[in-house]
């Protein structure tokens, strides 16, 4: 009886060890797959190809409405692509969940001040996450193709999400700048890729959807002030 108990305990230990190994390895495998496959879509869009919009993902905005260096780099790249004819529309997507914090109006104002017509800049006020921004580009703004603009480390995940929901997408990386907190962001991005693989698998809904706002219309319909 004791011998049988020992055998059973041994099997349980082996199974538990296998589960621990798989659990430890899977996040690394998932990250390798996402970066390996979707890296091929970064800064490689066919020349002359036109997209429904240039989707610029949000980042920190300061209390006075000025944009952080990271966000400025994203916006500058998106504006450059707009004037290069990559798309006739820009979609700025970020966090405007409270009255006191507003990424998207700051982003739109930045674009308009640099010569982009206001009617060509749409605001997604509910881009609370990368997943929400990409899914809403398709489901709310009815885009079929997008050029996504953000820093390179962030593009792998955004492109994975886009591809997984049937949105034709390429990525354009912002200027390769070293920002404060880069190491922390890289670790957070590693975990975020794993999380969003789960979001895609389970077809998670964004925090908000709402009525369609076709990207072919006038961007001023998204103005809230």
Backbone as numpy.savetxt, mean C-alpha at the origin, in Angstrom:
# Nx Ny Nz CAx CAy CAz Cx Cy Cz
2.66 -50.05 30.17 1.82 -48.84 30.17 2.70 -47.59 30.17
3.74 -47.62 31.00 4.64 -46.47 31.08 5.36 -46.27 29.75
5.72 -47.39 29.11 6.42 -47.35 27.84 5.55 -46.67 26.77
4.26 -47.04 26.76 3.31 -46.48 25.81 3.13 -44.98 26.05
3.09 -44.60 27.32 2.94 -43.18 27.67 4.14 -42.37 27.19
5.34 -42.96 27.35 6.55 -42.28 26.89 6.55 -42.10 25.38
6.08 -43.13 24.66 6.01 -43.06 23.20 5.06 -41.95 22.77
3.91 -41.91 23.45 2.90 -40.89 23.12 3.45 -39.49 23.39
4.14 -39.35 24.51 4.73 -38.06 24.86 5.78 -37.66 23.83
6.54 -38.65 23.37 7.57 -38.39 22.35 6.96 -37.91 21.06
5.83 -38.52 20.67 5.16 -38.11 19.43 4.63 -36.68 19.55
4.07 -36.38 20.70 3.53 -35.03 20.93 4.64 -33.99 20.85
5.79 -34.33 21.45 6.93 -33.40 21.43 7.40 -33.18 20.00
7.46 -34.25 19.20 7.88 -34.14 17.80 6.92 -33.27 16.99
5.62 -33.49 17.20 4.61 -32.70 16.49 4.71 -31.22 16.88
4.87 -30.99 18.19 4.98 -29.61 18.68 6.22 -28.94 18.10
7.32 -29.68 18.03 8.56 -29.12 17.47 8.38 -28.78 16.00
7.70 -29.69 15.27 7.47 -29.46 13.84 6.61 -28.22 13.63
5.57 -28.07 14.47 4.69 -26.90 14.37 5.47 -25.61 14.64
6.35 -25.66 15.65 7.15 -24.49 15.97 8.09 -24.11 14.83
8.70 -25.12 14.20 9.61 -24.87 13.08 8.85 -24.25 11.91
7.69 -24.84 11.59 6.87 -24.33 10.47 6.43 -22.89 10.75
5.99 -22.65 11.99 5.54 -21.31 12.37 6.67 -20.29 12.25
7.88 -20.73 12.59 9.03 -19.82 12.51 9.46 -19.58 11.08
9.36 -20.59 10.23 9.85 -20.51 8.86 8.86 -19.79 7.93
7.57 -20.02 8.15 6.56 -19.48 7.22 6.65 -17.98 6.98
6.80 -17.14 8.01 6.90 -15.69 7.73 8.06 -15.33 6.81
9.19 -16.02 6.97 10.35 -15.75 6.12 10.08 -16.21 4.69
9.43 -17.36 4.56 9.09 -17.87 3.23 8.09 -16.95 2.54
7.10 -16.47 3.30 6.09 -15.58 2.73 6.73 -14.28 2.26
7.62 -13.72 3.07 8.30 -12.49 2.69 9.18 -12.68 1.46
9.87 -13.80 1.41 10.74 -14.08 0.26 9.91 -14.20 -1.02
8.75 -14.84 -0.90 7.88 -15.01 -2.07 7.36 -13.66 -2.56
6.90 -12.82 -1.64 6.33 -11.52 -2.02 7.39 -10.63 -2.65
8.56 -10.55 -2.02 9.60 -9.68 -2.56 10.17 -10.23 -3.87
10.27 -11.56 -3.97 10.82 -12.17 -5.17 9.93 -11.99 -6.39
8.64 -12.19 -6.21 7.70 -12.12 -7.33 7.39 -10.68 -7.72
7.08 -9.84 -6.73 6.55 -8.51 -7.03 7.63 -7.45 -7.21
8.86 -7.80 -6.88 9.96 -6.90 -7.17 10.12 -6.67 -8.66
9.66 -7.62 -9.45 9.77 -7.51 -10.92 8.83 -6.44 -11.50
7.90 -5.96 -10.68 6.94 -4.95 -11.15 7.30 -3.54 -10.69
8.46 -3.39 -10.07 8.87 -2.09 -9.54 9.79 -1.39 -10.54
9.40 -0.20 -10.94 10.18 0.62 -11.89 10.43 -0.11 -13.21
9.46 -0.91 -13.62 9.61 -1.68 -14.87 8.39 -1.55 -15.78
7.53 -0.58 -15.54 6.31 -0.44 -16.36 6.70 -0.20 -17.82
5.99 -0.82 -18.74 6.28 -0.60 -20.16 6.19 0.88 -20.53
7.14 1.36 -21.29 7.16 2.77 -21.67 5.91 3.12 -22.48
5.30 4.23 -22.12 4.12 4.69 -22.85 2.81 4.11 -22.34
2.87 3.17 -21.40 1.62 2.59 -20.88 0.90 3.61 -20.00
-0.41 3.70 -20.18 -1.24 4.67 -19.45 -2.05 3.91 -18.39
-2.17 4.50 -17.22 -2.90 3.88 -16.11 -4.10 4.74 -15.73
-5.09 4.08 -15.11 -6.28 4.81 -14.67 -5.93 5.90 -13.66
-4.96 5.60 -12.80 -4.52 6.62 -11.86 -3.12 6.31 -11.35
-2.52 7.34 -10.79 -1.28 7.21 -10.02 -1.71 7.21 -8.56
-1.55 6.10 -7.90 -1.98 5.94 -6.50 -0.80 6.24 -5.58
-0.88 7.35 -4.87 0.20 7.74 -3.94 -0.26 7.39 -2.53
0.50 6.53 -1.87 0.14 6.07 -0.52 0.59 7.08 0.53
-0.25 7.29 1.53 -0.01 8.31 2.55 1.08 7.95 3.54
1.54 8.97 4.25 2.52 8.83 5.33 2.33 10.05 6.24
3.21 10.19 7.19 3.05 11.19 8.25 2.90 12.62 7.74
1.93 13.31 8.34 1.73 14.75 8.12 1.81 15.42 9.49
2.44 16.57 9.54 2.61 17.28 10.81 1.39 18.12 11.15
1.32 18.57 12.39 0.13 19.28 12.88 -0.14 20.58 12.12
0.91 21.16 11.52 0.71 22.40 10.76 0.32 22.14 9.31
0.11 20.86 8.97 -0.32 20.50 7.62 0.82 20.23 6.66
2.05 20.39 7.11 3.19 20.10 6.22 3.44 18.59 6.19
4.00 18.13 5.09 4.21 16.70 4.90 5.62 16.31 5.34
5.76 15.07 5.80 7.07 14.55 6.19 7.95 14.37 4.96
9.25 14.21 5.19 10.20 14.01 4.08 9.84 12.77 3.28
9.44 11.72 3.96 9.07 10.47 3.28 7.87 10.70 2.36
6.87 11.40 2.86 5.68 11.65 2.05 5.99 12.61 0.90
6.83 13.60 1.16 7.20 14.53 0.08 7.88 13.79 -1.07
8.72 12.82 -0.74 9.39 12.04 -1.79 8.37 11.24 -2.61
7.36 10.70 -1.94 6.31 9.97 -2.66 5.54 10.92 -3.59
5.18 12.06 -3.05 4.40 13.03 -3.83 5.19 13.56 -5.02
6.45 13.86 -4.80 7.28 14.35 -5.90 7.37 13.33 -7.04
7.49 12.06 -6.67 7.56 11.01 -7.69 6.23 10.90 -8.44
5.13 10.96 -7.69 3.82 10.87 -8.32 3.55 12.03 -9.26
3.92 13.23 -8.84 3.74 14.43 -9.68 4.58 14.31 -10.94
5.79 13.83 -10.79 6.68 13.63 -11.94 6.03 12.69 -12.96
5.44 11.61 -12.46 4.78 10.64 -13.35 3.55 11.24 -14.02
2.81 12.07 -13.27 1.63 12.73 -13.84 2.04 13.59 -15.03
3.04 14.42 -14.87 3.47 15.30 -15.95 4.18 14.55 -17.08
4.61 13.32 -16.79 5.20 12.47 -17.83 4.12 11.75 -18.64
2.85 11.91 -18.23 1.74 11.32 -18.98 1.40 9.89 -18.61
1.89 9.43 -17.45 1.59 8.06 -17.01 0.10 7.89 -16.72
-0.53 8.92 -16.23 -1.97 8.93 -16.00 -2.46 10.36 -15.96
-3.77 10.54 -16.23 -4.38 11.86 -16.14 -4.93 12.15 -14.75
-4.86 11.15 -13.86 -5.45 11.29 -12.53 -4.47 10.84 -11.46
-4.50 11.54 -10.34 -3.74 11.15 -9.16 -4.75 10.83 -8.05
-4.53 9.72 -7.37 -5.35 9.35 -6.21 -4.43 9.35 -4.99
-4.66 10.32 -4.09 -3.88 10.35 -2.84 -4.70 9.64 -1.77
-4.09 8.66 -1.14 -4.83 7.81 -0.20 -4.11 7.78 1.14
-4.84 8.15 2.19 -4.21 8.17 3.50 -5.23 8.25 4.62
-4.72 8.55 5.79 -5.52 8.55 7.01 -6.15 9.93 7.23
-7.48 9.95 7.21 -8.22 11.15 7.60 -9.37 10.69 8.50
-8.97 9.89 9.49 -9.98 9.28 10.36 -10.52 10.21 11.42
-9.80 11.30 11.70 -10.27 12.27 12.69 -10.12 13.67 12.10
-10.82 14.61 12.70 -10.75 15.99 12.23 -9.35 16.57 12.44
-8.67 16.09 13.47 -7.37 16.65 13.81 -6.20 16.06 13.06
-6.42 15.00 12.29 -5.31 14.41 11.54 -5.78 14.13 10.11
-5.09 14.74 9.16 -5.58 14.72 7.78 -4.40 14.63 6.81
-4.12 13.41 6.35 -3.04 13.24 5.38 -3.45 13.69 3.98
-4.70 13.40 3.61 -5.06 13.54 2.19 -5.21 14.99 1.72
-5.75 15.86 2.53 -5.83 17.26 2.12 -4.44 17.87 1.98
-3.54 17.49 2.88 -2.15 17.97 2.79 -1.50 17.46 1.51
-1.80 16.20 1.15 -1.24 15.61 -0.06 -1.79 16.30 -1.31
-3.09 16.52 -1.33 -3.69 17.17 -2.49 -3.15 18.60 -2.64
-3.09 19.33 -1.54 -2.59 20.70 -1.59 -1.16 20.73 -2.13
-0.34 19.78 -1.73 1.04 19.69 -2.20 1.06 19.52 -3.73
0.20 18.65 -4.23 0.14 18.42 -5.68 -0.32 19.66 -6.43
-1.38 20.28 -5.92 -1.97 21.45 -6.60 -0.97 22.62 -6.61
-0.26 22.80 -5.50 0.74 23.88 -5.44 1.86 23.70 -6.45
2.02 22.48 -6.93 3.09 22.18 -7.89 2.56 22.02 -9.30
1.34 22.51 -9.51 0.83 22.63 -10.86 -0.14 21.57 -11.33
-0.49 20.60 -10.49 -1.47 19.59 -10.89 -2.86 20.19 -10.71
-3.71 20.18 -11.73 -5.06 20.74 -11.59 -5.84 20.01 -10.48
-6.57 20.79 -9.70 -7.32 20.23 -8.58 -8.28 19.12 -9.02
-8.89 19.30 -10.21 -9.87 18.31 -10.68 -9.22 16.97 -11.03
-7.90 16.95 -11.16 -7.20 15.70 -11.48 -6.68 14.98 -10.24
-6.93 15.53 -9.05 -6.45 14.91 -7.81 -7.64 14.47 -6.96
-7.78 13.17 -6.82 -8.82 12.57 -5.97 -8.23 12.28 -4.59
-9.07 12.40 -3.56 -8.64 12.07 -2.21 -9.41 10.85 -1.69
-8.67 9.88 -1.20 -9.29 8.75 -0.50 -9.09 9.00 0.99
-10.14 9.46 1.64 -10.07 9.84 3.05 -9.99 8.63 3.99
-10.22 7.43 3.47 -10.25 6.23 4.31 -9.16 5.23 3.94
-8.01 5.75 3.52 -6.88 4.86 3.24 -6.09 4.61 4.51
-6.72 3.91 5.45 -6.12 3.74 6.78 -4.97 2.74 6.81
-4.85 1.95 5.76 -3.76 0.98 5.67 -3.45 0.77 4.20
-2.32 0.13 3.93 -1.97 -0.19 2.54 -3.05 -1.05 1.91
-3.52 -2.03 2.66 -4.56 -2.93 2.16 -5.82 -2.13 1.81
-6.26 -1.27 2.72 -7.46 -0.46 2.48 -7.28 0.42 1.24
-6.12 1.07 1.12 -5.88 1.97 0.00 -5.97 1.27 -1.34
-5.35 0.09 -1.43 -5.32 -0.63 -2.71 -6.70 -1.19 -3.04
-7.36 -1.79 -2.06 -8.68 -2.37 -2.31 -9.69 -1.28 -2.66
-9.62 -0.16 -1.98 -10.55 0.95 -2.26 -10.30 1.56 -3.64
-9.05 1.55 -4.09 -8.75 2.05 -5.44 -9.58 1.28 -6.47
-9.75 0.00 -6.23 -10.54 -0.82 -7.17 -12.03 -0.73 -6.88
-12.41 -0.91 -5.62 -13.83 -1.07 -5.29 -14.59 0.25 -5.16
-13.91 1.30 -4.75 -14.58 2.60 -4.59 -14.31 3.51 -5.79
-13.03 3.58 -6.20 -12.67 4.50 -7.28 -12.71 3.82 -8.66
-13.04 2.53 -8.66 -13.30 1.76 -9.88 -12.12 1.75 -10.85
-10.92 1.73 -10.29 -9.72 1.63 -11.12 -9.52 0.20 -11.59
-9.04 0.06 -12.80 -8.66 -1.25 -13.32 -7.14 -1.38 -13.44
-6.47 -0.23 -13.48 -5.02 -0.25 -13.55 -4.47 0.93 -12.74
-3.37 0.70 -12.04 -2.79 1.76 -11.20 -1.27 1.71 -11.25
-0.67 2.88 -11.13 0.75 2.99 -10.86 0.86 3.38 -9.40
1.39 2.50 -8.58 1.47 2.75 -7.14 2.80 3.42 -6.82
2.73 4.48 -6.03 3.94 5.22 -5.66 4.14 5.21 -4.15
5.31 4.72 -3.73 5.74 4.75 -2.34 7.22 4.37 -2.33
7.79 4.21 -1.14 9.18 3.76 -1.08 9.25 2.28 -1.51
10.41 1.88 -2.00 10.54 0.55 -2.59 10.17 -0.56 -1.61
10.62 -0.47 -0.35 10.37 -1.54 0.61 8.87 -1.77 0.81
8.09 -0.75 0.56 6.64 -0.78 0.78 5.89 -1.28 -0.46
6.53 -1.16 -1.62 5.86 -1.50 -2.87 5.59 -2.99 -3.03
6.47 -3.85 -2.52 6.28 -5.29 -2.69 4.90 -5.71 -2.19
4.55 -5.25 -1.00 3.27 -5.63 -0.40 2.11 -5.01 -1.16
2.24 -3.73 -1.49 1.15 -3.05 -2.22 0.86 -3.74 -3.55
1.91 -4.15 -4.24 1.74 -4.82 -5.53 1.17 -6.23 -5.36
1.56 -6.90 -4.29 0.98 -8.22 -4.00 -0.53 -8.09 -3.80
-0.94 -7.12 -3.01 -2.37 -6.93 -2.74 -3.11 -6.62 -4.05
-2.55 -5.70 -4.83 -3.19 -5.31 -6.10 -3.36 -6.51 -7.02
-2.32 -7.27 -7.19 -2.38 -8.44 -8.07 -3.40 -9.46 -7.57
-3.46 -9.62 -6.26 -4.35 -10.63 -5.67 -5.82 -10.29 -5.81
-6.14 -8.99 -5.99 -7.56 -8.61 -6.14 -7.89 -8.27 -7.60
-6.97 -8.59 -8.51 -7.26 -8.41 -9.92 -7.06 -7.00 -10.43
-6.22 -6.23 -9.76 -5.93 -4.86 -10.17 -4.58 -4.85 -10.88
-4.57 -4.43 -12.13 -3.31 -4.39 -12.88 -2.47 -3.25 -12.33
-1.27 -3.58 -11.88 -0.47 -2.56 -11.19 1.02 -2.73 -11.44
1.67 -1.58 -11.48 3.13 -1.51 -11.43 3.47 -0.55 -10.29
4.72 -0.59 -9.86 5.16 0.30 -8.79 6.22 1.26 -9.27
6.18 2.47 -8.73 7.22 3.47 -8.98 7.80 3.86 -7.63
9.09 3.62 -7.45 9.69 3.88 -6.14 10.08 5.34 -5.99
9.82 5.86 -4.80 10.22 7.23 -4.48 11.74 7.28 -4.32
12.28 8.49 -4.25 13.73 8.67 -4.14 14.31 7.82 -3.01
15.42 7.12 -3.25 16.02 6.24 -2.23 16.73 7.05 -1.15
15.96 7.51 -0.18 16.48 8.35 0.91 16.54 7.55 2.20
17.51 7.84 3.05 17.57 7.21 4.36 16.84 8.12 5.35
15.77 7.60 5.95 14.98 8.37 6.91 15.23 7.86 8.32
14.97 8.70 9.29 15.03 8.26 10.68 14.01 7.16 10.90
14.39 6.11 11.63 13.45 5.02 11.92 13.34 3.98 10.83
14.27 3.97 9.88 14.19 3.01 8.76 14.19 1.56 9.23
15.04 1.25 10.21 15.14 -0.14 10.69 13.81 -0.60 11.27
13.19 0.26 12.05 11.89 -0.07 12.64 10.86 -0.32 11.55
10.86 0.53 10.51 9.89 0.37 9.43 10.09 -0.95 8.69
11.34 -1.34 8.50 11.62 -2.59 7.80 11.09 -3.80 8.58
11.28 -3.77 9.90 10.77 -4.86 10.75 9.24 -4.88 10.70
8.64 -3.70 10.81 7.17 -3.60 10.77 6.63 -4.08 9.43
7.34 -3.76 8.35 6.90 -4.17 7.02 6.95 -5.68 6.86
7.96 -6.31 7.45 8.07 -7.77 7.43 6.79 -8.39 8.01
6.38 -7.89 9.17 5.16 -8.41 9.81 3.91 -8.04 9.01
3.90 -6.84 8.42 2.72 -6.39 7.67 2.50 -7.25 6.43
3.57 -7.71 5.80 3.41 -8.59 4.63 2.70 -9.87 5.02
3.10 -10.44 6.14 2.45 -11.67 6.61 0.98 -11.41 6.92
0.71 -10.29 7.60 -0.68 -9.95 7.95 -1.54 -9.79 6.69
-1.00 -9.11 5.68 -1.82 -8.85 4.49 -1.96 -10.07 3.59
-1.07 -11.03 3.72 -1.30 -12.31 3.04 -2.57 -12.92 3.63
-2.72 -12.83 4.94 -3.94 -13.30 5.59 -5.16 -12.51 5.16
-5.00 -11.19 5.04 -6.12 -10.35 4.61 -6.61 -10.74 3.23
-5.66 -11.04 2.34 -6.02 -11.46 0.98 -6.68 -12.83 0.99
-6.11 -13.77 1.73 -6.64 -15.14 1.78 -8.09 -15.13 2.28
-8.35 -14.31 3.30 -9.69 -14.29 3.89 -10.57 -13.19 3.30
-10.08 -12.53 2.23 -10.87 -11.53 1.52 -11.43 -10.48 2.49
-10.55 -9.95 3.33 -10.96 -8.97 4.33 -11.51 -7.71 3.67
-12.46 -7.09 4.32 -13.02 -5.83 3.81 -12.26 -4.66 4.42
-12.07 -3.58 3.67 -11.48 -2.37 4.26 -12.35 -1.85 5.39
-11.79 -0.96 6.20 -12.55 -0.39 7.32 -13.82 0.28 6.81
-13.74 0.94 5.65 -14.89 1.59 5.04 -14.88 1.35 3.54
-16.07 1.23 2.96 -16.19 1.17 1.50 -16.99 2.39 1.04
-18.30 2.28 1.03 -19.10 3.44 0.63 -19.43 3.43 -0.85
-20.07 4.50 -1.30 -20.52 4.60 -2.69 -19.34 4.76 -3.64
-19.51 4.28 -4.88 -18.44 4.43 -5.87 -18.16 5.90 -6.19
-16.88 6.19 -6.42 -16.44 7.52 -6.85 -15.53 7.27 -8.06
-16.09 7.18 -9.26 -15.28 6.81 -10.43 -14.11 7.75 -10.66
-12.94 7.18 -10.84 -11.72 7.95 -11.02 -11.76 8.80 -12.29
-12.67 8.49 -13.20 -12.77 9.25 -14.46 -13.54 10.56 -14.28
-14.15 10.75 -13.11 -14.91 11.97 -12.86 -13.97 13.12 -12.46
-14.54 14.12 -11.81 -13.79 15.29 -11.37 -13.31 15.08 -9.93
-12.02 15.22 -9.70 -11.46 14.96 -8.38 -12.00 15.86 -7.29
-12.57 16.99 -7.67 -13.09 17.92 -6.66 -14.31 17.36 -5.92
-14.91 16.29 -6.46 -16.03 15.70 -5.74 -15.58 15.05 -4.42
-14.27 14.84 -4.26 -13.77 14.27 -2.99 -13.33 15.35 -2.02
-13.44 16.63 -2.43 -13.07 17.71 -1.53 -14.03 17.76 -0.35
-13.51 18.06 0.81 -14.38 18.18 2.00 -14.20 19.52 2.70
-13.55 20.43 1.97 -13.42 21.80 2.54 -13.13 22.80 1.44
